[in-house]
Amino acid sequence: MKPRAARAFPKISTMPRKQTAATAHLELYKLLIEKQRLEQELETLEQRQQQITERLTALESEVGALEQTTQQVQAVQAAQANGVAVRRPTARPVAQPAAQFDTMFLEY
């Protein structure tokens, strides 16, 4: 078996780098890259927050509809338990206008 190679960690110097124009440009570049990354991350988080807000709104409306359905079912069951005939609303199909199609003949 081969012995594992030790990871090479960067050497950390306690001595500050010599202040040159190149060093200043390097630091400026690093800061700009970090700024762009953070702005992108913030934008992503804002989009995710919008998605979550929309989903919460949809869930609230679904919960409201289900609560209303539950109340209707409970009312029907209570009425049936009391021996009262309950007329359930029936869904009527909505008449849709016939779609108009243009007929085209192709000869080949």
C-alpha positions in Angstrom: 0.0 0.0 0.0 1.2 3.5 -0.8 1.3 6.0 2.0 -1.0 8.9 1.5 0.6 12.1 0.4 0.3 14.8 3.0 -1.8 17.7 2.0 0.2 20.8 1.2 -1.2 23.7 3.1 -0.3 27.2 2.1 2.3 28.7 4.2 1.1 31.6 6.3 3.6 34.4 6.9 3.2 36.6 9.9 5.1 39.3 8.0 2.8 41.6 6.0 3.3 41.8 2.3 5.3 44.6 0.8 3.0 47.4 -0.2 3.3 47.8 -3.9 0.9 48.8 -6.7 0.5 45.2 -7.7 -0.4 44.2 -4.2 -3.0 47.0 -4.0 -4.5 45.9 -7.3 -4.6 42.3 -6.1 -6.5 43.3 -3.0 -8.8 45.5 -5.0 -9.5 42.6 -7.4 -10.2 40.2 -4.5 -12.6 42.7 -2.9 -14.5 43.3 -6.2 -14.8 39.6 -6.8 -16.2 39.1 -3.2 -18.6 42.0 -3.7 -19.9 40.5 -7.0 -20.3 37.1 -5.3 -22.2 38.6 -2.4 -24.5 40.7 -4.7 -25.3 37.5 -6.7 -26.0 35.6 -3.5 -28.3 38.4 -2.3 -30.2 38.4 -5.6 -30.6 34.6 -5.4 -31.9 34.9 -1.9 -34.4 37.6 -2.9 -35.7 35.4 -5.7 -36.0 32.5 -3.3 -37.9 34.7 -0.8 -40.3 35.7 -3.6 -40.9 32.0 -4.5 -41.5 31.2 -0.8 -43.9 34.1 -0.4 -45.9 33.1 -3.5 -46.0 29.5 -2.3 -47.3 30.6 1.2 -50.0 32.7 -0.5 -51.1 29.6 -2.6 -51.1 27.4 0.5 -53.2 29.9 2.4 -55.8 29.9 -0.3 -55.8 26.1 -0.5 -56.2 25.9 3.3 -59.1 28.3 3.1 -60.8 26.2 0.4 -60.3 23.0 2.3 -61.7 24.5 5.5 -64.7 25.6 3.6 -65.1 22.2 2.1 -64.7 20.6 5.5 -67.4 22.8 6.9 -69.8 22.0 4.1 -69.2 18.2 4.6 -69.8 18.6 8.3 -73.0 20.5 7.7 -74.2 17.7 5.3 -73.3 15.0 7.8 -75.1 16.8 10.6 -78.2 17.3 8.5 -78.2 13.6 7.5 -77.8 12.7 11.1 -80.9 14.7 12.0 -82.8 13.1 9.2 -83.2 16.2 7.0 -82.8 15.7 3.3 -80.1 17.8 1.9 -79.9 18.9 -1.7 -76.3 18.9 -2.7 -75.2 21.4 -5.3 -74.3 19.9 -8.6 -71.7 21.2 -10.8 -73.1 22.2 -14.2 -70.8 22.0 -17.2 -70.0 25.4 -18.7 -70.9 25.6 -22.3 -67.9 26.6 -24.3 -68.2 28.1 -27.8 -67.2 25.8 -30.6 -63.7 26.4 -31.7 -63.4 27.6 -35.2 -60.9 26.0 -37.5 -59.8 26.9 -40.9 -59.6 24.0 -43.3 -56.6 23.7 -45.5 -55.9 21.1 -48.2 -52.4 20.2 -49.2 -51.6 18.4 -52.3 -48.3 16.8 -52.9 
